[in-house]
């Protein structure tokens, strides 16, 4: 079979003329070249298609002007401008912060070197000398107060604690009979009281852990007046805000317990327009001030508020004597004429005075006789 096909092919080729043979050979070559170039052409066409698709997607993703974007309002425009300014001034702000830190460091160094600033608490705390005097706020009157007064008591206790922490001679501060409404109010409004320092908060009554002979109850109803403070004693302040509803209660309680009692020497140094009953924190602060200055008058006038109308007793005496002298001067304006008249009366009336004396003696003897 192979031989037959070969012979046929040779016969066909031989039968073809030379121009036909050349055309046949060109056609074969063209088919070979087209078959070789077809994959490259398909690849390039695919790439072109992908590029066209990506361009179409980008065009579709780009918003059409006037369709999706709304016009920006003035407020939004201001926000954008502010944001731009904020970003532009970032470096400037950093520089300002650095300058501020340097300034503060220099101020601290100057304060440490000079050590003159009296408001430097750390410097003050180094000079503190703790007093052995015990100062107690008795909170056993909880049931006698309404919630409004309990809140006032709480604020006064807070003030006492703060002043004692700042004082140059802080006392041994006790808060006794702590419980009831006061404790509940402190738990709700001042949870940090459990972390207070330099204070003894006890649920027990003060008489349970302090000797009776060491106690002195401070009450304005006491007839005893303090002359000076004994730092070996324990002074009790009644924790009662009652607007004078329970007069003499603290004095009665001290007497019933057999405890010594006294009042501050307020009347010896101060005259007030209002009553002598002071707030708890005022009594506390007066004692702290006295421990520092050892002067009652200075302590009173440093602490007492202006609304009390406190005036030194020396000035009141001077003003009263001044009033008397002014009255005498006014009475003495017509003294010339009155002196002349009185001298005449004295010369003319010695006999009349004797008669009046006799008559008065007779009347007294008549009245003294039994009926």
C-alpha positions in Angstrom: 0.0 0.0 0.0 2.8 2.3 0.8 4.4 1.9 -2.5 1.1 2.6 -4.3 0.6 5.9 -2.4 4.1 7.0 -3.1 3.6 6.4 -6.7 0.4 8.3 -6.7 1.9 11.3 -5.0 4.8 11.3 -7.4 2.4 11.1 -10.3 0.4 14.1 -8.9 3.4 16.2 -8.4 4.8 15.3 -11.8 1.5 16.3 -13.4 1.5 19.7 -11.7 3.2 22.5 -13.7 5.8 24.7 -12.2 3.5 27.7 -11.4 1.0 25.5 -9.8 3.7 23.9 -7.7 4.9 27.2 -6.5 1.4 28.2 -5.5 0.8 25.0 -3.6 4.1 25.4 -1.7 3.1 29.1 -0.8 -0.2 27.9 0.5 1.4 25.3 2.7 3.9 27.8 4.1 1.0 30.3 4.9 -0.9 27.6 6.8 2.2 26.8 8.9 2.8 30.5 9.8 -0.9 31.1 10.6 -0.9 28.1 13.0 2.2 29.4 14.7 0.9 33.0 15.1 -2.6 32.1 16.3 -1.9 31.6 20.1 0.1 34.9 20.2 -2.8 36.7 18.5 -5.4 35.2 20.9 -3.3 36.2 23.9 -3.0 39.8 22.7 -6.7 40.0 22.1 -7.4 38.8 25.6 -5.2 41.4 27.1 -6.9 44.1 25.1 -10.3 42.9 26.2 -9.2 42.9 29.9 -7.9 46.4 29.6 -11.1 47.6 28.0 -13.1 45.9 30.8 -11.0 47.5 33.6 -11.4 50.9 32.0 -15.2 50.4 31.8 -15.3 49.4 35.5 -13.3 52.4 36.5 -15.6 54.6 34.5 -18.6 53.0 36.1 -17.1 53.3 39.6 -16.4 57.1 39.1 -19.4 59.1 40.3 -21.1 61.1 37.6 -21.0 64.8 38.4 -24.4 66.2 39.3 -26.0 62.8 40.0 -24.5 61.3 43.2 -22.7 64.3 44.8 -24.9 66.9 46.5 -23.6 70.5 46.9 -21.6 71.1 50.1 -23.2 73.3 52.8 -21.5 76.2 54.5 -21.3 74.4 57.8 -19.6 71.4 56.1 -17.2 73.7 54.2 -16.3 75.4 57.6 -15.6 72.0 59.1 -13.4 71.0 56.2 -11.5 74.3 56.5 -11.0 73.9 60.2 -9.8 70.3 59.8 -7.3 71.5 57.2 -6.1 74.2 59.5 -5.8 71.8 62.4 -3.6 69.4 60.3 -1.5 72.3 59.1 -0.9 73.6 62.6 0.1 70.2 64.1 3.8 71.0 64.2 3.1 74.4 65.8 1.1 72.7 68.6 3.9 70.3 69.3 6.3 73.1 69.6 4.0 75.0 72.0 3.6 71.9 74.2 7.4 71.6 74.4 7.8 75.2 75.4 5.1 74.9 78.0 6.9 71.8 79.5 10.2 73.7 79.6 8.5 76.7 81.3 7.0 74.5 84.0 10.3 72.8 84.7 12.0 76.1 85.1 9.2 77.3 87.5 9.6 74.2 89.6 13.4 74.6 89.8 13.0 78.2 90.8 10.5 77.2 93.6 12.8 74.5 94.9 15.8 76.9 94.9 14.0 79.8 96.5 11.7 77.8 98.7 9.7 80.9 99.4 6.2 80.0 98.2 3.9 79.5 101.2 1.4 77.6 99.3 3.8 74.7 98.7 2.0 71.9 100.6 4.9 69.5 100.5 7.1 72.1 102.3 4.4 72.8 104.9 3.9 69.1 105.6 7.6 68.8 106.5 7.1 71.4 109.2 4.1 69.6 110.8 4.3 68.9 114.5 1.4 66.6 115.6 -0.4 67.5 118.7 -1.3 65.0 121.4 -4.6 66.7 122.0 -7.6 64.4 121.1 -10.6 66.1 119.4 -13.8 64.0 119.2 -16.9 64.6 117.2 -19.8 62.8 118.9 -22.2 61.4 116.3 -24.6 59.8 118.8 -27.4 62.2 117.9 -28.2 60.6 114.5 -31.9 59.8 115.4 -32.6 63.5 116.3 -31.8 64.8 112.8 -33.6 64.8 109.5 -31.7 63.9 106.3 -31.1 67.6 105.4 -29.3 68.1 108.7 -27.4 64.8 108.3 -26.0 66.1 105.0 -24.9 69.4 106.7 -23.2 67.4 109.4 -21.4 65.3 106.7 -20.1 68.5 105.0 -18.9 69.9 108.4 -17.0 66.7 109.1 -15.4 66.9 105.7 -14.3 70.4 106.4 -12.8 69.4 109.8 -10.9 66.5 108.1 -9.5 68.8 105.4 -8.5 71.5 107.9 -6.8 69.0 110.2 -4.8 67.6 107.2 -3.6 71.1 106.3 -2.9 72.3 109.9 0.7 72.8 111.2 -0.3 71.2 114.5 -3.0 68.6 113.6 -4.9 67.0 116.4 -5.7 63.3 117.1 -9.1 63.3 115.3 -11.8 60.9 116.4 -15.3 60.3 114.8 -17.3 58.2 117.3 -20.8 56.5 117.3 -20.4 56.4 113.5 -23.4 54.7 111.9 -27.1 55.1 110.9 -28.1 57.9 108.5 -24.6 59.5 108.6 -22.8 56.4 107.5 -25.4 55.7 104.8 -25.0 59.2 103.4 -21.2 59.0 103.4 -21.4 55.7 101.6 -23.6 57.1 98.9 -22.1 60.5 98.4 -18.4 60.2 99.6 -17.2 56.6 99.1 -13.6 57.8 99.6 -14.1 58.3 103.3 -12.9 54.7 103.9 -9.4 55.9 102.7 -9.2 58.9 105.0 -5.8 59.2 106.8 -5.0 60.6 110.3 -8.5 60.0 111.6 -10.0 57.3 113.9 -13.6 56.4 112.8 -15.3 54.2 115.3 -18.8 52.8 115.7 -18.4 52.7 119.5 -19.2 55.6 121.9 -16.2 57.6 123.0 -16.7 56.6 126.7 -15.9 53.0 125.8 -12.3 53.6 124.9 -11.3 56.9 126.6 -11.1 57.4 130.3 -13.8 59.6 131.9 -11.3 61.8 133.7 -9.6 62.7 130.4 -12.8 63.9 128.8 -14.1 67.5 128.5 -17.3 68.1 126.7 -17.4 71.5 124.8 -20.9 73.0 125.1 -22.0 76.7 125.1 -24.4 75.9 128.0 -21.6 75.1 130.4 -20.9 77.6 133.2 -17.2 76.7 133.0 -15.0 78.7 130.7 -11.8 77.4 129.2 -8.7 79.5 129.8 -6.2 77.3 127.8 -6.2 73.8 126.2 -4.7 70.8 127.9 -3.1 68.6 125.3 -3.4 65.6 127.5 -7.2 65.8 127.5 -9.8 64.7 125.0 -12.3 67.4 124.0 -15.7 66.4 122.7 -17.7 68.4 120.2 -21.4 67.4 119.8 -22.2 66.3 116.3 -25.7 67.8 116.3 -27.1 70.1 113.6 -30.5 71.0 115.0 -31.0 74.7 114.5 -31.4 75.2 118.2 -34.4 72.8 118.5 -32.7 70.8 121.3 -31.4 73.4 123.7 -29.0 72.2 126.4 -28.9 68.6 125.1 -25.1 68.3 125.0 -24.7 69.9 128.4 -27.3 67.5 129.8 -25.6 64.5 128.3 -22.2 65.5 129.7 -23.8 66.0 133.2 -25.6 62.6 133.0 -22.4 60.8 132.1 -20.4 62.6 134.8 -18.1 64.2 132.3 -16.3 67.5 132.8 -17.7 70.3 130.5 -16.7 73.8 129.5 -17.3 76.4 126.8 -14.8 78.3 124.7 -13.9 81.8 126.1 -15.9 83.5 123.4 -17.5 86.1 125.6 -14.2 87.3 127.0 -12.8 88.3 123.7 -15.7 88.7 121.2 -19.1 90.3 121.2 -21.5 89.0 118.5 -24.8 90.1 117.1 -26.0 86.5 116.9 -26.1 83.7 119.4 -22.9 82.1 120.7 -23.7 78.7 119.2 -21.0 77.8 116.6 -20.9 75.2 113.8 -18.9 72.0 114.4 -16.2 73.0 111.9 -15.9 76.5 113.4 -15.1 75.0 116.9 -12.7 72.5 115.3 -10.9 75.2 113.3 -10.7 77.6 116.3 -8.9 74.9 118.4 -6.5 74.2 115.5 -5.8 78.0 115.2 -5.2 78.3 119.0 -2.8 75.5 119.0 -0.8 77.3 116.4 -1.0 80.9 117.7 -1.7 80.4 121.5 -4.0 83.5 121.2 -7.8 83.1 121.7 -8.7 86.5 120.2 -6.7 85.9 117.0 -8.1 82.4 116.7 -11.7 83.7 117.0 -11.3 86.5 114.5 -9.4 84.3 112.0 -12.2 81.7 111.9 -15.5 83.3 112.7 -17.4 84.3 109.6 -18.4 87.9 109.0 -22.1 87.2 109.2 -21.7 86.6 112.9 -20.9 90.4 113.3 -18.0 89.6 115.7 -16.4 92.7 117.4 -13.6 92.7 120.0 -14.7 93.4 123.5 -12.2 96.2 123.9 -13.8 98.1 121.0 -17.3 97.6 122.5 -16.1 99.0 125.8 -14.5 102.0 124.0 -17.7 102.6 122.0 -19.9 102.5 125.1 -17.6 104.9 127.1 -17.5 107.1 124.0 -21.3 107.2 124.0 -21.4 108.1 127.6 -19.0 111.0 127.2 -20.9 112.3 124.2 -24.1 112.2 126.3 -22.3 114.2 129.1 -21.1 116.7 126.6 -24.6 117.2 125.2 -26.0 117.6 128.7 -23.2 120.1 129.5 -24.1 122.5 126.7 -26.5 124.4 129.1 -24.3 123.9 132.1 -23.7 127.6 132.8 -27.3 128.5 133.4 -28.1 125.2 135.2 -25.1 125.7 137.6 -26.3 129.2 138.6 -29.8 128.0 139.3 -28.6 125.0 141.3 -26.3 127.2 143.4 -29.2 129.5 144.2 -31.4 126.6 145.1 -28.7 125.3 147.4 -28.4 128.7 149.2 -32.1 129.2 149.5 -33.2 125.7 150.4 -31.3 124.3 153.5 -34.3 124.9 155.8 -36.7 123.3 153.3 -34.5 120.2 153.0 -34.6 119.8 156.8 -38.4 120.0 156.8 -38.6 117.4 154.0 -36.3 115.1 156.0 -38.5 115.4 159.1 -41.7 114.7 157.1 -40.1 111.7 155.4 -39.0 110.3 158.8 -42.6 110.7 160.2 -44.1 108.9 157.1 -41.7 106.0 157.4 -42.5 105.5 161.1 -46.2 105.5 160.3 -45.8 103.0 157.5 -43.6 100.7 159.7 -46.3 100.5 162.5 -48.4 97.3 162.4 -52.1 97.7 161.5 
